[in-house]
Amino acid sequence: MATVVIPFAGAEGKTRLHSSRRVRAVLALAMLQDVLAACAAVGRARVVTSDEDGAAAALEAGAEAVSDPGGGQGRAVQAGLEGLEPDGILVVNADVPCVVPHDLRSLLAATPAGALALVEALDGTTNALSLPSAETFAPLYGPSSADRYRAHAGSLGLEAVTVALPNLADDVDTMEDLTRLQLRAGPRTQMCLTKLEGSLV
């Protein structure tokens, strides 16, 4: 059974999204819930977070909540990978609200045995990883991280595959991103945007 690790920083991880912390928090949580719904349909999910609402959302979705040790996204993912057997391991960002189960199954299916696969965002960062084992992960997030992950795989003697999956490639950093993706986003994100319409000015 596949396991999906989802690092979730809550409002603090989305400072460019909106000036209001409350708005950032509810939008980030809604996106997480849509991502969780997709992940729970394909296997086990682990949400790594220090956000109480994020942990509660994980448990409500039947996922596991893992305490975020701090130190950034890479450290969070490492915590989520602890103890996982090499049997279909995905790492998926919490800000890809368009993702559906088929995208995750497609990423797993596109990953050759023993290889690392990734989905690259439009800006060259990394939105999703498929790992042959927990030990092959390295905390390489940030600008141009997709290139670094490909190089990292090569340094381990592993094949690196870049998979084109628009629903995973489209992440949300700004309100402009959300507006562009709104009609493709999951139901919780769409509902949240509708409720907040008067606040998003």
ChimeraX attribute file (.defattr): number of C-alpha atoms within 10 A of each C-alpha:
attribute: neighborCount
match mode: 1-to-1
recipient: residues
	/A:1	9
	/A:2	19
	/A:3	22
	/A:4	28
	/A:5	31
	/A:6	30
	/A:7	29
	/A:8	26
	/A:9	23
	/A:10	23
	/A:11	21
	/A:12	13
	/A:13	16
	/A:14	19
	/A:15	15
	/A:16	13
	/A:17	21
	/A:18	19
	/A:19	12
	/A:20	12
	/A:21	15
	/A:22	11
	/A:23	18
	/A:24	21
	/A:25	22
	/A:26	18
	/A:27	27
	/A:28	26
	/A:29	25
	/A:30	25
	/A:31	26
	/A:32	28
	/A:33	24
	/A:34	23
	/A:35	27
	/A:36	30
	/A:37	21
	/A:38	22
	/A:39	29
	/A:40	19
	/A:41	14
	/A:42	18
	/A:43	18
	/A:44	17
	/A:45	28
	/A:46	26
	/A:47	30
	/A:48	28
	/A:49	26
	/A:50	19
	/A:51	18
	/A:52	12
	/A:53	14
	/A:54	24
	/A:55	21
	/A:56	15
	/A:57	20
	/A:58	25
	/A:59	15
	/A:60	12
	/A:61	15
	/A:62	15
	/A:63	22
	/A:64	19
	/A:65	22
	/A:66	21
	/A:67	16
	/A:68	22
	/A:69	15
	/A:70	13
	/A:71	8
	/A:72	14
	/A:73	23
	/A:74	17
	/A:75	17
	/A:76	25
	/A:77	28
	/A:78	19
	/A:79	20
	/A:80	27
	/A:81	24
	/A:82	10
	/A:83	8
	/A:84	13
	/A:85	14
	/A:86	14
	/A:87	13
	/A:88	19
	/A:89	23
	/A:90	27
	/A:91	23
	/A:92	28
	/A:93	23
	/A:94	27
	/A:95	28
	/A:96	25
	/A:97	31
	/A:98	25
	/A:99	28
	/A:100	21
	/A:101	16
	/A:102	15
	/A:103	19
	/A:104	25
	/A:105	16
	/A:106	13
	/A:107	22
	/A:108	20
	/A:109	12
	/A:110	18
	/A:111	22
	/A:112	14
	/A:113	13
	/A:114	14
	/A:115	19
	/A:116	25
	/A:117	25
	/A:118	28
	/A:119	25
	/A:120	25
	/A:121	20
	/A:122	12
	/A:123	13
	/A:124	16
	/A:125	21
	/A:126	27
	/A:127	23
	/A:128	27
	/A:129	27
	/A:130	28
	/A:131	25
	/A:132	22
	/A:133	18
	/A:134	20
	/A:135	13
	/A:136	13
	/A:137	20
	/A:138	15
	/A:139	15
	/A:140	17
	/A:141	16
	/A:142	13
	/A:143	12
	/A:144	15
	/A:145	19
	/A:146	24
	/A:147	14
	/A:148	19
	/A:149	23
	/A:150	18
	/A:151	15
	/A:152	19
	/A:153	20
	/A:154	14
	/A:155	10
	/A:156	9
	/A:157	11
	/A:158	17
	/A:159	18
	/A:160	21
	/A:161	19
	/A:162	16
	/A:163	20
	/A:164	16
	/A:165	19
	/A:166	16
	/A:167	19
	/A:168	27
	/A:169	23
	/A:170	24
	/A:171	25
	/A:172	22
	/A:173	16
	/A:174	13
	/A:175	17
	/A:176	11
	/A:177	13
	/A:178	22
	/A:179	13
	/A:180	12
	/A:181	19
	/A:182	19
	/A:183	12
	/A:184	14
	/A:185	23
	/A:186	23
	/A:187	17
	/A:188	19
	/A:189	26
	/A:190	22
	/A:191	15
	/A:192	17
	/A:193	20
	/A:194	13
	/A:195	11
	/A:196	14
	/A:197	10
	/A:198	8
	/A:199	11
	/A:200	13
	/A:201	8
